Structures are given as structure tokens and as C-alpha cells.
Amino acid sequence: MLCLRLVRLALLQSRPPRALRKAAASAVQALLGSVFRNEAAEAKMALALQVVSSHHLGALDIEQALSATEVLVKHLLPHAASEAETLKRPNCPRLFLLDGCSLKLPLGPLSGRLRANSPGSKFLALLPPDRSGESEMMLLFHWGIDGFVTLHKKWKTELSRAALVVLRGGLWVPSEVLLAFVKQMKTLLDRQLLAGQSLTAREGQVLQLLFRHLTNKEIAHQLNICERTAKFHVSNVLRKFGIENRRNLLVDSLVKE
């Protein structure tokens, strides 16, 4: 079933751009949305929200934009000017709003370190126009970032909407990026899945999360299972691909794309 749905989504890419945007958005979200959604977080929007920006006035501008939406105000923590400041709150899962317009650190690895410090965290990136292409977003999506807003005339309005969606467990990612992600997974299945092997529905979910650099603990949190069960599923997925560790899964898929 997973392979058939991936094929169907991959075929959408042959359609004209306008038709692609209309048809892909609902199809891709239907496939990926439930996988990346934590139902408990969705029900209560329990995560705090913290802006990470090295530009003080920029951070205030972002916070002001978020404060225009009443429901977000109570989730806001004081902004952090550096990675070190965010790490002062270990084991405190948050929605981190990463200001890609001011932060000099690569956002992907930064999100990985912040997630390791506070498992269960989510990430929304504000990107400058010159670093918001499909390839840049695809790389960041692989690092586990859940949403992207490009700096444009109406970015403040979009930012609030994106934050609400991610807090509720959804994704704020262009359909073209999601389709590229699905195509990459389909390519991996076609080229590397051992003969006679197939993935269960749960293993398909685990594969998608492995593709986004999530650890066993983070996979367990996302799928609401224990870490031991997550490790069991990860081992089965790697075995069916004939590889020894998750690094090989990620490297092979990217090299062969």
C-alpha cells in the first residue's frame, strides 16, 4: 500500500505546475501529515514557542508578529539570542522559530542539537529570499524542520498561520518540497529494498522519520510508542534495505538521487 501511494504521488510531478500545486497539496499532506503529527500535542498545543534570533530588533519584530494572534501569546517564551541560551532549558520541548535571516549557524545541524537537548521539539524557519529555494528547503526538511516562511511583504501574517499549524502537529512546507521528499523515498524503495521484502505501514512511517534525521527516541515520541519498539522497527527497516546503520540509509539515498 505504501509503495502504491508513493507511486501515485510521484506521478503527480508529470502534471503542469498549476495542476501540480492544486493536486499535490492535499495528496501529500494526507500521506505525510499523520506521520509527523503528535496527537497529544495537537489536542492541547502544549509546546511553548521561542524565537531564536541573533538580531535583537529582528527578534522583537518576530515576536510582535506572533503576538497579533491571541492564542500564540500565552505560548511565547523570551527570545534567545544564541544556541547557548536555548540550551539553558534542557528537556523543555518547544516550537523553535529559527531566524535564518540573522543566525550564522547552519539551521539544519542547529535544529538537531536543539532537538537532542529537548526531545519532542518542533521547528519553524524564517528564511531570506536568497536562501529559500527548493533545494535549501529540502535539505532543512531532511534535518527535521517542520515549516518554512520566506521573508516577503506579508511574512508576518503567514508566520502566525504557520506557527499555529506546526503547534497543532502539521507541516508548513511547499507541496513541491514534499513531493520531492516522496519521490526520493520512492527512489530508495525502488533501488535498495531487497528482493522479496516489503515494508509494513508502521515501517513506512519509521522510514519517513529516519529520512528526517530523527533518533529512536524522537521516532518513539512522534509515533507514541516506546523507544524499544522504535528501535525494533528501525532495525527491521535497515535489515530490509540490507544496510547496517541509518547513516548508510541517508547517504545512499542522497548519493543515488
C-alpha positions as CSV (number, residue, x, y, z in Angstrom):
1,M,0.0,0.0,0.0
2,L,2.8,2.4,0.9
3,C,4.6,1.8,-2.5
4,L,1.4,2.3,-4.4
5,R,0.7,5.6,-2.7
6,L,4.2,6.8,-3.3
7,V,4.0,5.9,-7.0
8,R,0.7,7.8,-7.3
9,L,2.2,10.9,-5.7
10,A,5.4,10.7,-7.8
11,L,3.3,10.6,-11.0
12,L,1.8,13.9,-10.0
13,Q,5.1,15.5,-10.9
14,S,4.4,15.0,-14.6
15,R,1.5,17.3,-14.4
16,P,1.7,21.1,-15.3
17,P,2.8,23.3,-12.4
18,R,-0.6,24.8,-11.8
19,A,-2.3,21.4,-11.7
20,L,0.6,20.1,-9.5
21,R,0.1,22.8,-6.9
22,K,-3.6,22.0,-6.6
23,A,-3.4,18.2,-6.7
24,A,-0.3,17.7,-4.8
25,A,-1.0,19.7,-1.7
26,S,-3.9,17.6,-0.4
27,A,-2.4,14.3,-1.6
28,V,1.0,14.8,0.0
29,Q,-0.4,16.3,3.2
30,A,-2.8,13.3,3.5
31,L,0.2,10.9,3.3
32,L,2.7,12.8,5.4
33,G,0.5,14.7,7.9
34,S,-0.5,11.8,10.1
35,V,3.1,10.6,10.3
36,F,4.6,13.8,11.5
37,R,1.7,14.7,13.9
38,N,1.9,14.1,17.6
39,E,-1.8,13.7,18.6
40,A,-1.4,14.8,22.2
41,A,0.5,17.9,21.2
42,E,-2.2,18.6,18.5
43,A,-5.0,18.4,21.0
44,K,-3.5,20.7,23.6
45,M,-0.9,22.8,21.7
46,A,1.2,22.2,24.7
47,L,4.5,23.3,23.3
48,A,6.0,26.6,24.3
49,L,7.2,28.9,21.5
50,Q,10.6,30.5,21.4
51,V,12.2,32.8,18.8
52,V,15.9,32.2,18.3
53,S,17.5,35.3,16.6
54,S,20.9,37.0,17.0
55,H,19.4,40.3,16.0
56,H,17.6,41.9,18.9
57,L,15.3,44.2,16.9
58,G,14.6,41.4,14.5
59,A,13.6,39.1,17.4
60,L,11.2,41.8,18.7
61,D,9.7,42.2,15.2
62,I,9.1,38.4,15.0
63,E,7.5,38.3,18.5
64,Q,5.3,41.2,17.7
65,A,4.1,39.4,14.6
66,L,3.3,36.3,16.6
67,S,1.6,38.3,19.4
68,A,-1.0,39.6,16.9
69,T,-2.6,36.1,17.2
70,E,-4.0,35.9,20.7
71,V,-3.7,32.1,21.1
72,L,0.1,32.3,20.5
73,V,0.8,34.9,23.1
74,K,0.5,32.5,26.0
75,H,2.9,30.1,24.4
76,L,5.7,32.7,23.9
77,L,8.9,32.4,25.9
78,P,11.5,35.2,26.0
79,H,13.6,35.1,22.8
80,A,17.1,33.6,22.8
81,A,20.0,35.4,21.1
82,S,22.2,32.3,20.8
83,E,22.2,28.5,20.8
84,A,23.7,28.6,24.3
85,E,20.7,30.5,25.6
86,T,18.3,27.9,24.3
87,L,20.3,25.1,25.8
88,K,19.7,26.5,29.3
89,R,16.3,24.9,29.3
90,P,17.0,21.2,28.8
91,N,14.2,18.7,28.4
92,C,11.8,21.5,27.6
93,P,10.3,20.8,24.2
94,R,9.4,23.9,22.3
95,L,8.5,25.1,18.9
96,F,11.7,26.9,17.9
97,L,11.3,29.7,15.4
98,L,14.7,30.0,13.9
99,D,15.6,33.3,12.3
100,G,17.5,32.3,9.3
101,C,18.0,36.0,8.4
102,S,20.3,36.6,11.3
103,L,21.6,33.3,12.6
104,K,25.1,32.5,11.2
105,L,24.9,28.8,12.2
106,P,23.6,26.2,9.7
107,L,20.0,25.8,10.7
108,G,19.9,22.0,10.0
109,P,22.6,20.9,12.4
110,L,21.4,23.6,14.9
111,S,17.9,22.0,14.9
112,G,19.4,18.6,15.5
113,R,21.3,19.8,18.6
114,L,18.3,21.6,20.0
115,R,16.1,18.6,19.5
116,A,18.7,16.4,21.2
117,N,18.6,18.8,24.2
118,S,14.8,18.9,24.2
119,P,13.3,15.9,22.5
120,G,9.8,16.5,21.1
121,S,10.6,19.9,19.9
122,K,9.4,21.3,16.5
123,F,11.0,23.8,14.2
124,L,9.8,26.7,12.0
125,A,12.4,28.6,9.9
126,L,12.2,32.2,8.7
127,L,14.3,32.3,5.6
128,P,15.7,35.2,3.5
129,P,14.6,35.1,-0.2
130,D,18.1,34.2,-1.5
131,R,18.1,31.0,0.7
132,S,14.6,29.8,0.3
133,G,14.8,27.7,-2.9
134,E,13.5,24.1,-3.1
135,S,17.0,22.6,-2.6
136,E,17.6,24.7,0.5
137,M,14.2,23.8,2.0
138,M,14.6,20.1,1.0
139,L,17.9,19.9,3.0
140,L,16.3,21.6,6.0
141,F,13.3,19.3,5.8
142,H,15.6,16.4,5.9
143,W,17.1,17.8,9.1
144,G,13.6,17.7,10.7
145,I,12.5,21.3,10.3
146,D,8.7,21.3,10.1
147,G,7.9,24.6,8.4
148,F,9.3,27.4,6.3
149,V,8.3,31.1,5.9
150,T,10.1,33.3,3.4
151,L,10.7,36.9,4.2
152,H,8.3,38.8,1.9
153,K,5.7,41.6,2.2
154,K,3.1,39.5,4.1
155,W,5.5,37.3,6.0
156,K,4.1,38.4,9.4
157,T,0.6,37.1,8.6
158,E,2.0,33.9,7.2
159,L,4.3,33.4,10.2
160,S,1.4,33.3,12.6
161,R,-0.6,30.8,10.5
162,A,2.5,28.6,10.1
163,A,3.2,28.6,13.8
164,L,-0.4,27.5,14.6
165,V,-0.2,24.7,12.0
166,V,3.1,23.4,13.4
167,L,1.9,23.7,17.0
168,R,-1.1,21.6,16.1
169,G,1.2,18.9,14.7
170,G,1.1,19.8,11.0
171,L,3.6,20.9,8.4
172,W,4.1,24.3,6.7
173,V,6.1,23.2,3.7
174,P,5.6,23.9,0.0
175,S,4.0,21.0,-1.9
176,E,6.9,20.9,-4.3
177,V,9.3,20.1,-1.5
178,L,7.0,17.4,0.0
179,L,6.7,15.8,-3.5
180,A,10.5,15.8,-3.9
181,F,10.7,14.1,-0.5
182,V,8.2,11.5,-1.5
183,K,10.0,10.9,-4.8
184,Q,13.3,10.5,-3.0
185,M,11.7,7.8,-0.7
186,K,10.2,6.0,-3.7
187,T,13.6,6.0,-5.4
188,L,15.1,4.5,-2.3
189,L,12.4,1.8,-2.2
190,D,12.9,1.0,-5.9
191,R,16.7,0.8,-5.8
192,Q,17.6,-0.6,-2.4
193,L,14.7,-2.6,-0.9
194,L,15.9,-6.2,-1.0
195,A,14.1,-8.6,-3.3
196,G,11.1,-10.2,-1.7
197,Q,10.9,-7.6,1.1
198,S,8.2,-5.1,1.7
199,L,7.5,-2.5,4.4
200,T,4.6,-2.6,6.8
201,A,2.6,0.6,7.3
202,R,4.5,1.3,10.6
203,E,7.8,0.6,9.0
204,G,6.9,3.1,6.2
205,Q,6.2,5.7,8.9
206,V,9.6,4.9,10.5
207,L,11.4,5.2,7.2
208,Q,9.9,8.7,6.7
209,L,11.1,9.8,10.1
210,L,14.6,8.2,9.6
211,F,14.8,10.3,6.4
212,R,14.4,13.4,8.6
213,H,17.3,12.6,10.9
214,L,15.1,11.7,13.9
215,T,16.7,9.5,16.6
216,N,15.0,6.4,18.0
217,K,13.8,8.4,21.0
218,E,12.3,11.1,18.7
219,I,10.7,8.5,16.5
220,A,9.1,6.9,19.6
221,H,7.8,10.3,20.6
222,Q,6.3,11.1,17.2
223,L,4.6,7.7,16.9
224,N,3.6,7.4,20.5
225,I,5.4,4.2,21.0
226,C,8.2,3.2,23.5
227,E,11.8,3.7,22.5
228,R,12.4,-0.1,22.5
229,T,9.6,-0.6,20.0
230,A,11.0,2.2,17.8
231,K,14.5,0.6,17.9
232,F,12.9,-2.7,16.8
233,H,11.2,-1.1,13.8
234,V,14.3,0.8,12.8
235,S,16.3,-2.4,12.9
236,N,13.8,-4.1,10.7
237,V,13.8,-1.3,8.1
238,L,17.6,-1.3,7.9
239,R,17.6,-5.1,7.5
240,K,15.1,-4.9,4.7
241,F,17.4,-2.5,2.9
242,G,20.5,-4.6,3.5
243,I,22.4,-1.8,5.3
244,E,24.0,-1.7,8.8
245,N,23.1,1.7,10.1
246,R,20.9,4.7,9.4
247,R,23.8,6.9,8.2
248,N,24.2,4.5,5.2
249,L,20.5,4.8,4.5
250,L,20.7,8.6,4.3
251,V,24.0,8.7,2.4
252,D,23.0,6.1,-0.1
253,S,19.6,7.8,-0.8
254,L,21.2,11.2,-1.3
255,V,24.1,10.0,-3.5
256,K,21.9,8.0,-5.8
257,E,19.2,10.7,-6.2
